[in-house]
Amino acid sequence: MKRLIFLIAIIPNIFFGQHTIKGTFTPAADFKAVLLYKITPSKLEYIENAMLKEDGSFELKLDSTATKGMYKLIYALPEDEHFIDIIYNGNEDIEFTFNLNDNVVYKSSKENKLMASYMHSMAMIQQSINNFFAQKSEDYKALESIFKTQRETQTNFEGAALGTIALNFIEANRFYIPEKQEDVKTYMNNLEAHFFDYVDFNNEVLQSSNFLRERMFNYIFRLSQEGLDKVSNYKKNIDVFYKAMNEAPLNIKSNLLLELWERMGKDGFEEVANYIADSYLIDIAKLQNNKELVYKLTTFRNISIGHKAPDFSFEIKENNKSIIKKLSELQGAENYVIVFWSSTCAHCLHELPQLHDFVKSQEKDTLKVIAIGLEGEANNWKDTITKFPDFINVFGEGKWENVIGDDYGVTATPTYFILNKEKEIIARPDDIVELKTFYQKD
């Protein structure tokens, strides 16, 4: 009986130890489900998921074992673009509404409301500063008033956030505020010079959030130096950013630089991506003994536009004799196309005949194709290449473990590379349509 009374007594404590995260997404038809993760400096820890109801609402329960900190709520793919960072302090329920136009509006959770209010207030002040300089106003008393408001707002929010998780972000987000009158050039120079003054890259709360990533992107992509082209400006900003986080743990450096490297590659700034790898990221990966990352970075560099294509050997017939030739030794064509394909790939069997016809339609010695069949066995490949007599057909034994395919970073077929006569990579078309367009652009 005593044990029963004890259990009954603790049931309310268990119940009241639970908190909820509720949300409503609009328009409801655009959203299907949410996944909740706890963010740590090294990884995301899966917590729970929920399907959205017809009205776009959901509810997730956090039991008493849920620890306070930063949580990521993913609501669509790609997950690195469609998420909401949520502060959970272990003491309150969280409820919000969300749509693609108005973003997140918190209905409950004092801490998240405080953070949202701070970000909104600082954005409005920054807009006032931007408007002042854009209008080339000379009313510097008005500007001093804006800066005074910015200083007081920052101080007031820091005071209101004492003892909260939000304080970490509010303090780290503090921007340079001039003490005396400054023209726009001086102000921008000082804003840039002091951009990371209050950012502690060793702060685990900041590491367990999107803050450091956003701070990095804002600095590198938004601040520009007069007289520098975009590539040079990015490189300069990357150097400053790396110096600012010099004391950060290796895993934080690696994570941030890798995300920046991926962004530069995705946006077509391969020279900048390779600069990140060669200047910083490869050395960090070696210190971490991350051979996979070293390989990934090195392969990307080797197949970047403007680089010599990785060399390889293959067998061809010349004067009715079989000889071993290297890619670098080929001569007689203005351009070379390397295509990785497979006789079991439906897309390849659709595109390769088009490529063969396209080559035949070009003037003699304009284009030569080296077709590398990534295959598990040779029989089907031998039958298929009879349809492509104008290609240099190379048997890529081992399929996805083929050395040539590995050197070119091939993860799908067909994959195309266009080389000039010096065997430098000048294009990487996604498909046969893009390849044809490359030759028709002039």
C-alpha positions in Angstrom: 0.0 0.0 0.0 2.8 2.4 0.8 4.4 1.7 -2.6 1.1 2.4 -4.3 0.7 5.7 -2.5 4.2 6.7 -3.5 3.5 5.9 -7.2 0.3 7.9 -7.1 2.1 10.8 -5.5 4.8 11.0 -8.2 2.4 10.7 -11.2 1.5 14.4 -11.1 5.2 15.3 -11.0 5.8 13.2 -14.1 2.9 14.7 -15.9 3.8 18.3 -15.0 7.4 17.6 -16.0 6.3 17.4 -19.6 6.2 20.3 -21.9 5.0 20.7 -25.4 6.0 22.3 -28.7 3.0 23.3 -30.7 2.8 25.0 -34.1 0.5 25.8 -36.9 1.8 26.1 -40.5 -0.1 28.0 -43.2 -1.0 27.4 -45.9 -1.6 23.9 -44.4 -1.5 22.2 -47.8 2.1 23.2 -48.3 3.4 21.2 -45.3 3.2 17.6 -44.3 5.3 16.8 -41.3 7.9 18.1 -38.8 11.0 16.5 -37.3 12.5 17.7 -34.1 16.3 17.4 -33.3 18.3 18.5 -30.3 21.4 20.5 -31.6 24.8 19.7 -30.1 28.1 21.1 -31.3 29.0 17.9 -33.0 25.7 16.5 -34.3 21.9 16.5 -34.4 20.1 14.2 -32.0 16.7 13.0 -33.2 13.9 13.6 -30.7 10.5 13.2 -32.3 8.3 13.7 -35.3 4.7 14.5 -36.0 2.4 14.6 -39.0 0.5 17.9 -39.5 -3.3 17.9 -39.1 -5.6 19.2 -41.8 -5.4 22.7 -40.3 -1.6 22.7 -40.4 -1.2 22.2 -36.7 1.0 19.7 -34.8 2.0 18.9 -31.2 5.2 17.4 -29.9 5.6 16.3 -26.2 8.9 16.7 -24.4 9.1 14.6 -21.3 11.1 15.4 -18.2 14.3 13.8 -19.7 14.4 16.5 -22.5 17.3 18.8 -21.7 17.4 22.5 -22.1 19.2 24.0 -25.1 18.7 24.6 -28.8 16.4 22.5 -30.9 15.9 22.4 -34.7 12.5 21.8 -36.2 12.7 20.7 -39.8 9.5 21.2 -41.8 10.6 20.6 -45.5 13.4 19.5 -47.7 16.2 20.4 -48.2 16.5 20.3 -44.4 19.5 22.7 -44.2 17.2 25.4 -45.6 13.8 24.7 -44.1 14.0 24.7 -40.4 13.2 26.7 -37.2 15.7 27.1 -34.4 13.9 26.9 -31.1 15.1 27.7 -27.5 13.9 25.2 -25.0 14.7 26.2 -21.4 13.0 23.2 -19.7 10.5 25.4 -17.9 7.8 26.4 -20.4 5.6 25.2 -23.3 6.3 26.6 -26.8 3.7 27.5 -29.3 4.0 29.4 -32.6 2.5 30.1 -36.0 4.5 30.0 -39.2 4.0 30.9 -42.8 6.4 31.5 -45.6 5.8 35.2 -45.7 5.6 36.3 -42.0 8.0 33.6 -40.7 7.7 32.6 -37.0 5.4 34.3 -34.5 5.5 32.9 -31.0 2.2 32.7 -29.1 3.8 31.2 -25.9 7.4 30.9 -24.5 8.7 34.0 -22.9 12.3 33.2 -23.9 11.5 32.7 -27.6 9.3 35.8 -27.6 12.2 37.8 -26.1 14.6 36.5 -28.8 12.1 37.3 -31.6 11.4 40.7 -30.2 15.2 41.5 -30.0 15.8 40.4 -33.5 12.9 42.4 -34.8 14.0 45.5 -32.9 17.6 45.4 -34.1 16.5 44.8 -37.7 14.3 47.9 -37.6 17.2 50.0 -36.2 19.6 48.6 -38.8 17.1 49.5 -41.5 17.0 53.1 -40.1 20.8 53.3 -40.3 20.8 51.9 -43.9 18.1 54.5 -44.9 20.1 57.3 -43.4 23.3 56.5 -45.4 21.4 55.6 -48.6 19.7 59.0 -48.6 23.0 60.7 -48.0 21.5 62.7 -45.2 23.6 65.2 -43.4 21.4 65.4 -40.3 23.9 63.8 -38.0 21.9 64.6 -34.9 19.3 62.2 -36.3 22.0 59.6 -36.9 23.3 60.0 -33.3 19.7 59.5 -32.1 19.5 56.2 -34.0 22.8 55.0 -32.6 21.6 56.0 -29.1 18.5 54.0 -29.6 20.6 51.0 -30.8 22.8 51.2 -27.8 19.9 51.5 -25.3 18.0 48.7 -27.0 20.9 46.4 -26.9 21.6 47.1 -23.2 17.9 46.8 -22.3 17.5 43.4 -24.0 20.7 42.1 -22.4 19.3 43.1 -19.0 15.9 41.5 -19.8 17.7 38.2 -20.9 19.8 37.7 -17.8 19.7 34.1 -16.8 18.3 32.9 -20.1 19.7 30.9 -23.0 18.7 33.8 -25.2 21.3 36.0 -23.5 24.1 34.1 -25.3 22.7 35.2 -28.7 21.8 38.7 -27.7 25.3 39.4 -26.4 27.0 37.7 -29.4 24.8 39.7 -31.8 26.1 43.1 -30.5 27.3 45.3 -33.3 29.7 48.1 -33.5 28.1 51.4 -32.4 30.2 54.6 -32.9 30.8 56.9 -30.0 31.1 60.0 -32.2 30.1 61.2 -35.6 31.3 59.1 -38.5 30.8 59.2 -42.3 29.5 56.1 -44.1 33.0 54.9 -45.2 34.4 55.1 -41.7 31.3 53.5 -40.1 31.4 50.6 -42.6 35.2 50.1 -42.0 34.6 50.0 -38.3 31.6 47.8 -38.6 33.7 45.3 -40.6 36.7 45.5 -38.2 34.5 44.8 -35.1 32.1 42.3 -36.7 33.2 39.4 -34.5 34.2 41.3 -31.4 31.4 39.7 -29.3 31.3 36.3 -30.9 32.8 33.5 -28.7 33.4 30.6 -31.0 33.9 28.4 -27.9 30.5 29.1 -26.6 28.6 25.7 -26.7 25.2 27.4 -26.9 26.3 29.3 -30.1 27.9 26.1 -31.4 24.6 24.3 -30.9 22.6 26.7 -33.1 22.5 28.4 -36.5 24.2 31.6 -35.2 27.8 31.0 -36.1 26.8 29.8 -39.6 24.7 32.9 -40.2 27.3 35.3 -38.8 29.9 33.7 -41.2 27.7 34.0 -44.2 26.7 37.6 -43.4 30.3 38.7 -43.2 31.6 36.9 -46.2 28.8 37.6 -48.6 27.6 41.0 -47.5 30.8 43.0 -46.7 32.7 44.1 -49.7 36.0 46.1 -50.1 36.1 48.8 -52.7 38.4 48.0 -55.6 38.2 44.2 -55.2 36.4 41.8 -57.5 33.9 39.4 -56.0 36.4 36.4 -55.8 39.1 38.5 -54.2 36.7 40.0 -51.8 35.4 36.6 -50.7 39.0 35.4 -50.2 39.8 38.4 -48.1 36.7 38.0 -46.0 37.4 34.3 -45.5 40.9 35.1 -44.2 39.4 37.6 -41.7 36.7 35.1 -40.6 39.2 32.3 -40.1 41.4 34.5 -37.9 38.3 35.5 -35.8 37.6 31.8 -35.1 41.2 30.8 -34.7 40.8 29.6 -31.1 37.6 27.5 -31.9 37.8 23.7 -31.6 38.8 21.8 -34.8 35.3 20.3 -35.3 33.7 23.8 -35.2 36.2 25.1 -37.7 35.7 22.1 -39.9 31.9 22.2 -39.8 31.7 25.9 -40.6 34.4 25.9 -43.4 32.9 22.8 -45.0 29.5 24.4 -45.2 31.1 27.5 -46.7 33.1 25.3 -49.1 29.9 23.6 -50.2 28.1 26.9 -50.6 30.8 28.3 -52.8 30.9 25.2 -55.0 27.1 25.2 -55.3 27.1 28.9 -56.3 29.8 28.3 -59.0 32.7 30.0 -57.2 35.0 27.0 -57.6 38.2 29.1 -57.2 37.0 30.3 -53.8 36.0 26.8 -52.8 39.4 25.5 -53.6 41.0 28.5 -51.8 39.1 27.4 -48.6 40.3 23.8 -49.1 43.9 24.6 -49.9 44.3 27.4 -47.3 42.5 25.8 -44.4 40.2 22.9 -44.7 42.5 20.2 -46.0 45.0 20.9 -43.2 42.2 20.7 -40.6 40.9 17.4 -42.1 44.4 15.9 -41.9 44.6 16.9 -38.2 41.3 15.2 -37.7 42.5 12.2 -39.7 39.5 12.6 -41.9 40.7 10.9 -45.0 37.3 10.9 -46.6 37.1 14.7 -46.4 40.6 15.1 -47.8 39.7 12.9 -50.7 36.5 14.9 -51.3 38.2 18.3 -51.3 41.1 17.1 -53.4 38.9 15.5 -56.0 36.8 18.6 -56.3 39.9 20.7 -56.9 41.2 18.2 -59.5 38.0 18.4 -61.6 37.3 22.1 -61.2 36.9 24.3 -64.3 40.3 25.3 -65.6 42.3 22.4 -64.1 44.0 19.7 -66.1 41.8 16.7 -66.3 43.1 13.7 -64.2 45.1 11.5 -66.5 44.4 7.9 -67.1 45.4 5.1 -69.5 43.3 3.0 -71.9 43.7 0.7 -74.8 43.0 1.8 -78.4 43.6 0.4 -81.9 46.1 2.3 -84.2 47.1 0.8 -87.5 45.3 -2.5 -86.6 47.4 -2.8 -83.4 46.3 -2.5 -79.8 48.3 0.1 -77.9 48.1 1.7 -74.5 47.5 5.5 -74.6 47.0 8.2 -72.0 44.4 10.9 -72.1 47.2 13.5 -72.0 48.7 12.0 -75.2 45.6 12.3 -77.3 45.9 14.8 -80.2 44.0 16.0 -83.2 40.8 17.4 -81.7 39.8 20.8 -80.6 37.7 19.4 -77.7 37.4 16.2 -75.9 34.3 14.9 -74.1 34.7 12.4 -71.3 31.4 10.6 -70.5 31.0 8.1 -67.7 28.1 5.8 -68.5 26.9 2.2 -67.9 25.1 -0.3 -70.2 22.6 -0.9 -67.3 21.7 2.8 -67.1 18.5 3.8 -68.8 19.4 7.5 -69.0 22.8 6.6 -70.6 21.2 4.4 -73.2 18.9 7.3 -74.1 21.6 10.0 -74.2 24.7 8.2 -75.6 23.1 7.7 -79.1 22.3 11.4 -79.1 25.9 12.2 -78.2 27.2 9.9 -81.0 24.9 11.6 -83.6 26.0 15.0 -82.3 29.7 14.2 -82.7 29.1 12.9 -86.2 27.3 16.2 -87.1 30.3 18.3 -86.1 33.2 19.2 -88.4 36.0 16.7 -88.5 38.5 16.9 -85.7 36.2 19.2 -83.7 35.2 16.7 -81.0 36.4 13.4 -79.7 34.6 11.3 -77.1 36.1 9.0 -74.5 33.3 6.9 -73.2 34.1 5.1 -70.0 31.6 2.3 -69.2 31.4 1.7 -65.5 30.5 -1.9 -65.4 30.3 -5.0 -63.2 31.0 -7.3 -66.1 32.1 -6.8 -69.8 29.6 -8.8 -71.9 26.7 -6.4 -72.0 29.2 -3.5 -72.4 30.9 -5.1 -75.4 27.5 -5.6 -77.2 26.4 -2.0 -76.5 29.6 -0.2 -77.7 29.1 -1.6 -81.2 26.6 1.1 -81.6 29.2 3.8 -80.9 32.1 3.1 -83.2 33.2 6.8 -83.3 33.9 6.8 -79.5 37.1 5.8 -77.7 35.3 3.1 -75.6 37.0 2.3 -72.3 35.9 -0.5 -70.0 35.6 0.8 -66.5 36.0 -2.4 -64.5 34.6 -2.4 -60.9 31.7 0.0 -61.7 31.5 2.4 -58.6 34.9 1.2 -57.4 36.6 2.1 -60.7 39.8 4.1 -60.3 39.1 6.5 -63.1 35.6 7.2 -61.9 36.9 7.8 -58.4 39.5 10.3 -59.7 36.7 12.2 -61.4 34.3 12.0 -58.4 31.6 10.2 -60.4 28.6 9.3 -58.3 26.0 9.0 -61.1 25.8 8.2 -64.8 25.9 9.7 -67.3 28.5 12.3 -66.1 30.1 14.6 -68.7 33.3 16.6 -68.8 34.4 18.8 -71.7 38.1 19.4 -72.2 40.0 21.7 -74.5 42.9 20.5 -76.6 45.3 21.0 -73.7 43.1 18.6 -71.7 41.9 21.3 -69.3 38.3 21.0 -68.0 36.2 23.8 -69.6 32.7 22.6 -68.8 30.8 19.9 -66.8 27.3 19.7 -68.5 24.6 18.0 -66.5 23.1 16.2 -69.5 23.2 15.9 -73.3 21.0 19.0 -73.7 23.4 21.1 -71.7 26.3 19.7 -73.6 24.7 20.6 -77.0 23.9 24.1 -75.6 27.5 24.6 -74.7 28.5 24.2 -78.4 25.6 26.3 -79.7 26.1 29.3 -77.4 28.3 31.1 -79.8 
